[in-house]
Amino acid sequence: MSVSVYYSARRAEPLTGAESAAIERVVAVRTESFPYDDEESLYLYGPGDGDEDDEIVAGSTKLPGDPGRWLPVTAHVLDSVTELRRAVGGAEWHVHLDDVDVPWDEGEGYVLPGMRDAALVAELGGLHDAPDGQAG
């Protein structure tokens, strides 16, 4: 079973040229800094691929199957979406892991409890390395 992060923004007005350029910069910088070459990163759908006429940004990222990579990838993607939201004003954003909404915090952006907890990341990484999925 796979889990994905989905993100979208809607508003009545289309993106301005400056906003489109800002989105391109965020995507380029965040793609370059993504920690794993063999995992899915921030992915924005093309224009017109969205479900709604007023959708101005939309995308998704499939999370890795390796539990040791799950939190670093999730944190990177949510930080990327936070930057996108801050680059595009006046939009209604919806960010979720499958059918669970990711909350917005004005100071931190999109965050999940424990997503930056190094001990938890290490523990999850140990699950992948242990036989039969048991922590060693």
LINQUIKA-V611446 format. One record per pair of residues at least 12 apart in sequence whose ideal C-beta (glycine too) atoms are under 6 Angstrom apart, sorted by the first residue. I is the first residue (numbers start at 1). J is the second residue. Records with the same first field share a line. If there is no record, write none. Layout:
I = J / J
//
This chain:
2 = 62
3 = 63 / 97 / 98
4 = 60 / 62
5 = 61 / 77 / 97
6 = 60 / 96
7 = 59 / 81 / 95
8 = 55 / 58 / 94
9 = 56 / 57 / 88 / 91 / 93
10 = 52 / 54 / 55 / 92
11 = 56 / 90 / 91
12 = 54
15 = 56
19 = 88
22 = 87
26 = 83 / 84 / 87
30 = 42 / 80
35 = 72
39 = 64 / 73
40 = 61 / 62
42 = 77 / 80
43 = 59 / 61
44 = 59
45 = 58 / 59
61 = 77
66 = 128
67 = 124 / 127 / 128
68 = 124 / 125 / 128
71 = 115 / 121
74 = 115
75 = 115
78 = 110
81 = 95 / 110
82 = 109 / 110
95 = 110
//
